[in-house]
Amino acid sequence: MESLSHLTPEKIDRIIEMAWEDRTPFDAIFTQFGLKENAVRAIMRKELKRTSFIRWRIRVKSRVTKHLAQRDWPSKGRFKSANQRQRP
């Protein structure tokens, strides 16, 4: 597993935030921090209370959006809200 010693508390907080978000896939966390799903799971297990970790695992297992390969819509790229400002 990857070494987690290079992560600052701010980065760990951001990883936890991204892991809780429904539409942020594990691939985005890998791209930004170089951590695979197992490493994210280890961080969540270490940093969260036991019940919070269990609740997160149940939530993630039922979310297709957390895994790009399981998504059924054509755009497997970045999710973009209709409310997001468009650049000219």
PyMOL commands that set and color helices and strands:
alter all, ss='L'
color gray80, all
select helices_A, chain A and resi 9-20+26-33+37-47+50-61+64-66+68-70
alter helices_A, ss='H'
color red, helices_A
deselect
rebuild
show_as cartoon
